[in-house]
C-alpha cells in the first residue's frame, strides 16, 4: 500500500506526466521516420508506441483517481482524462477495424491510413493531457496545501 500512496504524490505525477509526454511525442516522431524503411527505427518506434500507450493508460487512471473534482482545475483535468480515455478507445477500434478491413479489400494498404490517423489522434491527446496535468498539478497541489 505504501507504493500506491507514493503514486498519489503530486511530484510523482509531474515526473510521470513529463515521461508520458516525452514517450508519446517520441513515438510520433519515430513513426514518421520509420516510413523511410529503416528496420531499426521501425522497431524502436513500435516499442515506443506500445510503451507510450501503456504509460498513457496508467496516467489517465492515476489522474482520474487523484484529481479533486470539487474545484475548477480538478474538474477540467478529470473531464479531459475521461475524454482522452474515450479517444483512446476510439483509436483502438479504428486500428482493429482498419486492420480487419484491409484483409478484404484489394487496396487494403489504403485502409491502413485509418489506423495511423487513430494512433496519431490518441498520442496527440495523450501529449496534451500529460502537459496539462504537468502544469496544473502544481496549482492543485498548492491549493490543497
Residue frames as a rotation matrix with the C-alpha (Angstrom) as fourth column:
UNK 1
0.562 0.827 0.000 0.00
0.827 -0.562 0.000 0.00
0.000 0.000 -1.000 0.00
UNK 2
0.229 -0.555 -0.800 2.95
0.286 -0.747 0.600 2.33
-0.930 -0.366 -0.012 0.52
UNK 3
-0.771 -0.523 0.363 3.73
0.467 -0.077 0.881 2.16
-0.433 0.849 0.303 -3.21
UNK 4
-0.074 0.827 0.557 0.18
0.933 -0.139 0.332 3.17
0.352 0.544 -0.761 -4.06
UNK 5
0.703 0.280 -0.654 0.40
0.570 -0.772 0.282 6.15
-0.425 -0.571 -0.702 -1.72
UNK 6
-0.301 -0.892 -0.336 3.64
0.322 -0.427 0.845 7.16
-0.898 0.146 0.416 -3.43
UNK 7
-0.624 0.126 0.771 1.80
0.778 0.004 0.629 7.30
0.076 0.992 -0.100 -6.77
UNK 8
0.454 0.889 0.063 -0.69
0.863 -0.456 0.217 9.77
0.222 -0.044 -0.974 -5.29
UNK 9
0.007 -0.551 -0.835 2.07
0.558 -0.691 0.460 12.31
-0.830 -0.469 0.303 -4.71
UNK 10
0.891 0.397 -0.222 1.90
0.076 -0.610 -0.788 15.36
-0.448 0.686 -0.574 -7.00
UNK 11
0.118 -0.919 -0.377 5.66
-0.796 -0.314 0.517 15.34
-0.594 0.239 -0.768 -7.55
UNK 12
-0.570 -0.253 0.782 5.43
0.107 0.921 0.375 11.77
-0.815 0.297 -0.498 -8.83
UNK 13
0.430 0.812 0.393 2.52
0.602 0.066 -0.796 12.80
-0.672 0.579 -0.461 -11.06
UNK 14
0.712 -0.227 -0.665 4.59
-0.485 -0.844 -0.231 15.62
-0.508 0.486 -0.711 -12.57
UNK 15
-0.408 -0.912 0.047 7.51
-0.643 0.324 0.694 13.29
-0.648 0.253 -0.718 -13.33
UNK 16
-0.417 0.339 0.843 5.14
0.455 0.881 -0.129 10.69
-0.787 0.330 -0.522 -14.76
UNK 17
0.694 0.698 -0.176 3.37
0.245 -0.459 -0.854 13.34
-0.677 0.550 -0.490 -16.87
UNK 18
0.324 -0.667 -0.671 6.65
-0.802 -0.570 0.179 14.52
-0.502 0.481 -0.719 -18.34
UNK 19
-0.655 -0.593 0.468 7.76
-0.315 0.778 0.544 10.94
-0.687 0.209 -0.696 -19.06
UNK 20
-0.013 0.749 0.663 4.44
0.591 0.541 -0.599 10.07
-0.807 0.384 -0.449 -20.73
UNK 21
0.801 0.304 -0.516 4.52
-0.137 -0.746 -0.652 13.21
-0.583 0.592 -0.556 -22.85
UNK 22
-0.043 -0.925 -0.378 8.11
-0.836 -0.174 0.521 12.54
-0.547 0.339 -0.765 -23.89
UNK 23
-0.664 -0.196 0.722 7.50
0.053 0.950 0.307 8.89
-0.746 0.242 -0.620 -24.85
UNK 24
0.315 0.861 0.399 4.33
0.580 0.158 -0.799 9.71
-0.751 0.483 -0.450 -26.83
UNK 25
0.726 -0.116 -0.678 6.00
-0.468 -0.806 -0.363 12.56
-0.504 0.581 -0.639 -28.71
UNK 26
-0.380 -0.925 -0.002 8.98
-0.708 0.290 0.644 10.32
-0.595 0.246 -0.765 -29.42
UNK 27
-0.367 0.300 0.881 6.68
0.390 0.909 -0.147 7.59
-0.845 0.289 -0.450 -30.76
UNK 28
0.771 0.634 -0.061 5.04
0.244 -0.383 -0.891 10.03
-0.588 0.672 -0.450 -33.19
UNK 29
0.447 -0.689 -0.570 8.43
-0.776 -0.616 0.136 11.38
-0.445 0.381 -0.810 -34.25
UNK 30
-0.563 -0.736 0.375 10.00
-0.476 0.660 0.581 7.94
-0.676 0.149 -0.722 -34.77
UNK 31
-0.001 0.614 0.789 6.98
0.504 0.682 -0.530 6.56
-0.864 0.398 -0.310 -36.60
UNK 32
0.834 0.232 -0.501 7.33
-0.247 -0.655 -0.714 9.40
-0.494 0.720 -0.488 -39.12
UNK 33
0.014 -0.915 -0.403 10.94
-0.977 -0.098 0.188 8.37
-0.211 0.391 -0.896 -39.78
UNK 34
-0.354 -0.101 0.930 10.01
-0.194 0.981 0.033 4.68
-0.915 -0.168 -0.367 -39.79
UNK 35
0.740 0.673 -0.012 8.28
-0.093 0.085 -0.992 5.19
-0.666 0.735 0.126 -43.11
UNK 36
0.321 -0.707 -0.630 11.71
-0.935 -0.344 -0.091 5.51
-0.153 0.618 -0.771 -44.72
UNK 37
0.734 0.099 -0.672 12.18
-0.372 0.886 -0.276 1.78
0.568 0.452 0.688 -44.29
UNK 38
-0.414 -0.903 0.115 14.90
-0.586 0.167 -0.793 1.50
0.697 -0.396 -0.598 -41.68
UNK 39
0.174 0.508 -0.844 14.12
0.236 0.810 0.537 -1.61
0.956 -0.293 0.021 -39.64
UNK 40
-0.597 -0.469 -0.651 15.88
0.735 0.004 -0.678 -0.33
0.321 -0.883 0.342 -36.52
UNK 41
-0.942 0.292 0.162 13.86
-0.323 -0.922 -0.215 2.89
0.087 -0.255 0.963 -36.46
UNK 42
-0.115 0.946 -0.302 10.65
-0.536 0.197 0.821 0.94
0.836 0.256 0.485 -37.10
UNK 43
-0.033 0.042 -0.999 11.43
0.587 0.809 0.015 -1.41
0.809 -0.586 -0.051 -34.20
UNK 44
-0.869 -0.313 -0.383 12.20
0.493 -0.496 -0.714 1.45
0.033 -0.810 0.586 -31.83
UNK 45
-0.727 0.669 0.156 9.03
-0.592 -0.725 0.353 3.24
0.350 0.164 0.922 -32.98
UNK 46
0.055 0.763 -0.644 6.96
-0.101 0.646 0.757 0.12
0.993 0.024 0.112 -32.29
UNK 47
-0.332 -0.252 -0.909 8.43
0.823 0.393 -0.410 -0.21
0.460 -0.884 0.076 -28.81
UNK 48
-0.990 -0.054 -0.127 7.77
0.111 -0.862 -0.495 3.45
-0.082 -0.504 0.860 -28.02
UNK 49
-0.432 0.901 -0.022 4.20
-0.559 -0.249 0.791 3.17
0.708 0.354 0.611 -29.33
UNK 50
0.156 0.476 -0.866 3.47
0.373 0.783 0.498 0.23
0.915 -0.400 -0.055 -27.03
UNK 51
-0.512 -0.434 -0.742 5.24
0.843 -0.087 -0.531 1.81
0.166 -0.897 0.410 -24.06
UNK 52
-0.975 0.145 0.168 3.59
-0.150 -0.989 -0.017 5.18
0.164 -0.042 0.986 -24.67
UNK 53
-0.162 0.974 -0.157 0.12
-0.340 0.095 0.936 3.65
0.927 0.205 0.316 -24.86
UNK 54
0.116 0.145 -0.983 0.62
0.737 0.651 0.183 1.76
0.666 -0.745 -0.032 -21.60
UNK 55
-0.773 -0.455 -0.442 2.00
0.634 -0.580 -0.512 4.87
-0.023 -0.676 0.737 -19.88
UNK 56
-0.797 0.530 0.290 -0.89
-0.365 -0.805 0.468 6.94
0.481 0.267 0.835 -21.19
UNK 57
0.112 0.876 -0.469 -3.49
0.054 0.466 0.883 4.49
0.992 -0.124 0.005 -19.89
UNK 58
-0.074 -0.213 -0.974 -1.87
0.951 0.279 -0.133 4.37
0.301 -0.936 0.182 -16.45
UNK 59
-0.952 -0.307 -0.010 -1.59
0.301 -0.924 -0.235 8.17
0.063 -0.227 0.972 -16.47
UNK 60
-0.419 0.880 0.223 -5.30
-0.354 -0.384 0.853 8.51
0.836 0.278 0.472 -17.23
UNK 61
0.311 0.564 -0.765 -6.24
0.453 0.619 0.641 6.13
0.835 -0.546 -0.064 -14.42
UNK 62
-0.430 -0.529 -0.731 -3.98
0.901 -0.203 -0.384 7.92
0.055 -0.824 0.564 -11.92
UNK 63
-0.967 0.044 0.251 -5.37
-0.014 -0.993 0.119 11.28
0.255 0.112 0.961 -12.97
UNK 64
-0.079 0.996 -0.047 -8.97
-0.131 0.036 0.991 10.12
0.988 0.085 0.128 -12.61
UNK 65
0.351 0.187 -0.917 -8.24
0.764 0.509 0.396 8.89
0.541 -0.840 0.036 -9.08
UNK 66
-0.418 -0.731 -0.539 -6.03
0.908 -0.330 -0.257 11.77
0.010 -0.597 0.802 -7.98
UNK 67
-0.789 0.039 0.613 -7.78
0.147 -0.957 0.251 14.93
0.596 0.288 0.749 -9.11
UNK 68
-0.708 0.576 -0.408 -10.17
0.367 -0.192 -0.910 16.80
-0.603 -0.794 -0.076 -6.89
UNK 69
-0.537 0.558 0.632 -13.45
0.770 0.020 0.637 17.11
0.343 0.829 -0.441 -8.77
UNK 70
0.307 0.712 -0.631 -14.76
0.904 -0.426 -0.041 19.85
-0.299 -0.558 -0.775 -6.46
UNK 71
0.029 -0.325 -0.945 -12.56
0.010 -0.946 0.325 22.68
-1.000 -0.019 -0.024 -7.75
UNK 72
0.746 0.377 -0.549 -12.39
-0.459 -0.307 -0.834 24.03
-0.483 0.874 -0.056 -11.30
UNK 73
-0.098 -0.868 -0.487 -8.90
-0.995 0.089 0.042 22.79
0.007 0.489 -0.872 -12.16
UNK 74
-0.746 -0.163 0.646 -9.62
-0.322 0.937 -0.136 19.28
-0.583 -0.309 -0.752 -10.93
UNK 75
0.280 0.930 0.240 -12.94
-0.045 0.262 -0.964 19.22
-0.959 0.259 0.115 -12.76
UNK 76
0.607 -0.120 -0.785 -11.25
-0.776 -0.301 -0.554 20.17
-0.170 0.946 -0.276 -16.05
UNK 77
-0.496 -0.863 -0.094 -8.48
-0.868 0.491 0.076 17.59
-0.019 0.119 -0.993 -15.55
UNK 78
-0.513 0.364 0.778 -11.00
-0.154 0.852 -0.500 14.89
-0.845 -0.376 -0.381 -14.64
UNK 79
0.598 0.799 -0.060 -13.20
-0.155 0.042 -0.987 15.54
-0.786 0.600 0.149 -17.68
UNK 80
0.397 -0.526 -0.752 -10.22
-0.918 -0.214 -0.335 15.79
0.016 0.823 -0.568 -20.01
UNK 81
-0.675 -0.617 0.405 -8.92
-0.645 0.759 0.083 12.46
-0.358 -0.205 -0.911 -18.69
UNK 82
-0.083 0.729 0.680 -12.26
0.114 0.685 -0.720 10.83
-0.990 0.018 -0.140 -19.47
UNK 83
0.760 0.330 -0.560 -12.27
-0.451 -0.352 -0.820 12.45
-0.468 0.876 -0.119 -22.90
UNK 84
-0.112 -0.894 -0.434 -8.77
-0.994 0.108 0.034 11.15
0.016 0.435 -0.900 -23.59
UNK 85
-0.636 -0.034 0.771 -9.86
-0.260 0.950 -0.173 7.69
-0.726 -0.310 -0.613 -22.47
UNK 86
0.464 0.866 0.188 -12.74
0.022 0.200 -0.979 7.87
-0.886 0.458 0.073 -24.96
UNK 87
0.583 -0.357 -0.730 -10.35
-0.808 -0.353 -0.472 8.93
-0.089 0.865 -0.494 -27.72
UNK 88
-0.523 -0.820 0.233 -8.07
-0.804 0.565 0.183 6.04
-0.282 -0.092 -0.955 -26.75
UNK 89
-0.226 0.544 0.808 -10.95
0.071 0.837 -0.543 3.55
-0.972 -0.065 -0.228 -27.08
UNK 90
0.794 0.526 -0.304 -11.92
-0.204 -0.240 -0.949 5.08
-0.573 0.816 -0.083 -30.44
UNK 91
0.146 -0.843 -0.518 -8.30
-0.985 -0.174 0.005 4.83
-0.094 0.509 -0.855 -31.57
UNK 92
-0.678 -0.392 0.621 -8.10
-0.413 0.903 0.119 1.14
-0.608 -0.176 -0.774 -30.71
UNK 93
0.228 0.838 0.495 -11.37
0.194 0.459 -0.867 0.49
-0.954 0.294 -0.058 -32.52
UNK 94
0.775 0.024 -0.631 -10.10
-0.556 -0.449 -0.700 2.28
-0.300 0.893 -0.335 -35.61
UNK 95
-0.302 -0.945 -0.122 -6.85
-0.931 0.266 0.249 0.31
-0.203 0.189 -0.961 -35.53
UNK 96
-0.578 0.128 0.806 -8.64
-0.057 0.979 -0.196 -3.02
-0.814 -0.159 -0.558 -35.18
UNK 97
0.486 0.858 0.166 -11.33
0.140 0.112 -0.984 -2.23
-0.862 0.502 -0.066 -37.76
UNK 98
0.583 -0.311 -0.751 -8.87
-0.786 -0.449 -0.425 -0.92
-0.205 0.838 -0.506 -40.36
UNK 99
-0.589 -0.787 0.184 -6.67
-0.729 0.615 0.300 -3.98
-0.349 0.042 -0.936 -39.88
UNK 100
-0.300 0.582 0.755 -9.72
0.188 0.813 -0.551 -6.20
-0.935 -0.023 -0.354 -40.32
UNK 101
0.719 0.650 -0.246 -10.95
-0.069 -0.285 -0.956 -4.30
-0.692 0.704 -0.160 -43.38
UNK 102
0.136 -0.743 -0.655 -7.53
-0.930 -0.324 0.175 -4.32
-0.342 0.586 -0.735 -45.01
UNK 103
-0.656 -0.359 0.664 -7.71
-0.198 0.931 0.307 -8.10
-0.728 0.070 -0.682 -45.33
UNK 104
0.074 0.815 0.575 -10.84
0.537 0.454 -0.711 -7.93
-0.840 0.361 -0.404 -47.51
UNK 105
0.809 0.291 -0.511 -10.17
-0.175 -0.710 -0.682 -5.06
-0.561 0.641 -0.523 -49.87
UNK 106
0.683 -0.582 0.441 -7.95
0.697 0.339 -0.632 -5.17
0.219 0.739 0.637 -52.90
UNK 107
0.034 -0.632 0.774 -6.50
0.076 -0.771 -0.633 -1.83
0.997 0.080 0.022 -51.88
UNK 108
0.654 0.302 -0.693 -6.06
0.613 0.325 0.720 -2.84
0.443 -0.896 0.027 -48.25
UNK 109
-0.332 -0.860 -0.388 -2.99
0.940 -0.271 -0.206 -0.78
0.072 -0.433 0.898 -47.62
UNK 110
-0.592 0.184 0.784 -5.02
0.095 -0.951 0.295 2.36
0.800 0.249 0.546 -48.28
UNK 111
0.549 0.835 -0.049 -7.36
0.087 0.002 0.996 1.46
0.832 -0.551 -0.072 -45.43
UNK 112
0.211 -0.544 -0.812 -4.43
0.937 0.350 0.009 1.24
0.279 -0.762 0.584 -43.01
UNK 113
-0.614 -0.390 0.686 -4.17
0.249 -0.921 -0.300 5.04
0.749 -0.013 0.663 -43.03
UNK 114
0.420 0.831 0.364 -7.18
-0.252 -0.279 0.927 4.99
0.872 -0.481 0.092 -40.68
UNK 115
0.695 -0.240 -0.678 -5.07
0.672 0.552 0.493 3.13
0.256 -0.798 0.545 -38.11
UNK 116
-0.421 -0.903 0.084 -2.30
0.838 -0.423 -0.345 5.70
0.347 -0.074 0.935 -38.42
UNK 117
-0.340 0.386 0.857 -4.74
-0.144 -0.922 0.358 8.57
0.929 -0.002 0.370 -38.02
UNK 118
0.721 0.665 -0.194 -6.27
0.037 0.243 0.969 6.85
0.692 -0.706 0.151 -34.99
UNK 119
0.357 -0.645 -0.675 -2.94
0.925 0.346 0.159 6.39
0.131 -0.681 0.720 -33.27
UNK 120
-0.642 -0.605 0.471 -1.73
0.555 -0.791 -0.258 9.93
0.529 0.096 0.843 -34.01
UNK 121
0.065 0.758 0.649 -5.00
-0.249 -0.618 0.746 11.27
0.966 -0.210 0.149 -32.61
UNK 122
0.829 0.223 -0.514 -4.61
0.367 0.476 0.799 9.14
0.422 -0.851 0.312 -29.47
UNK 123
-0.012 -0.931 -0.365 -0.99
0.991 0.037 -0.128 10.14
0.133 -0.363 0.922 -28.97
UNK 124
-0.582 -0.193 0.790 -1.68
0.256 -0.966 -0.048 13.84
0.772 0.174 0.611 -29.50
UNK 125
0.487 0.782 0.389 -4.49
-0.262 -0.294 0.919 13.79
0.833 -0.549 0.062 -26.94
UNK 126
0.709 -0.294 -0.641 -2.17
0.668 0.573 0.475 11.92
0.228 -0.765 0.603 -24.57
UNK 127
-0.433 -0.889 0.150 0.56
0.812 -0.457 -0.363 14.54
0.392 -0.035 0.919 -25.00
UNK 128
-0.264 0.419 0.868 -1.99
-0.161 -0.907 0.389 17.31
0.951 -0.037 0.307 -24.36
UNK 129
0.793 0.593 -0.137 -3.30
-0.001 0.228 0.974 15.56
0.609 -0.772 0.182 -21.24
UNK 130
0.359 -0.741 -0.568 0.20
0.916 0.398 0.060 14.96
0.182 -0.541 0.821 -19.95
UNK 131
-0.616 -0.634 0.468 1.29
0.552 -0.771 -0.319 18.54
0.563 0.062 0.824 -20.46
UNK 132
0.060 0.711 0.701 -1.89
-0.306 -0.655 0.690 19.97
0.950 -0.256 0.178 -18.93
UNK 133
0.893 0.272 -0.357 -1.62
0.216 0.436 0.873 17.71
0.394 -0.858 0.331 -15.89
UNK 134
-0.026 -0.972 -0.235 2.10
0.931 0.062 -0.359 18.54
0.363 -0.228 0.903 -15.62
UNK 135
-0.694 -0.272 0.667 1.37
0.171 -0.962 -0.214 22.25
0.700 -0.034 0.714 -15.33
UNK 136
0.100 0.835 0.541 -1.89
-0.511 -0.423 0.748 22.10
0.854 -0.351 0.384 -13.38
UNK 137
0.409 0.024 -0.912 -0.71
0.571 0.773 0.277 19.55
0.712 -0.634 0.302 -10.81
UNK 138
-0.669 -0.697 -0.258 1.39
0.657 -0.392 -0.644 22.21
0.348 -0.600 0.720 -9.08
UNK 139
-0.610 0.532 0.587 -1.57
-0.461 -0.841 0.283 24.60
0.644 -0.098 0.759 -8.95
UNK 140
0.466 0.839 -0.281 -3.81
-0.265 0.435 0.861 21.95
0.844 -0.326 0.425 -7.43
UNK 141
0.076 -0.532 -0.843 -1.05
0.792 0.546 -0.273 20.90
0.605 -0.647 0.463 -5.03
UNK 142
-0.882 -0.401 0.248 -0.66
0.208 -0.803 -0.558 24.50
0.423 -0.441 0.792 -3.85
UNK 143
-0.200 0.890 0.410 -4.41
-0.636 -0.437 0.637 24.79
0.745 -0.133 0.653 -3.33
UNK 144
0.561 0.428 -0.709 -4.51
0.160 0.784 0.600 21.61
0.812 -0.450 0.371 -1.25
UNK 145
-0.249 -0.727 -0.640 -1.61
0.867 0.128 -0.482 22.71
0.432 -0.675 0.598 0.97
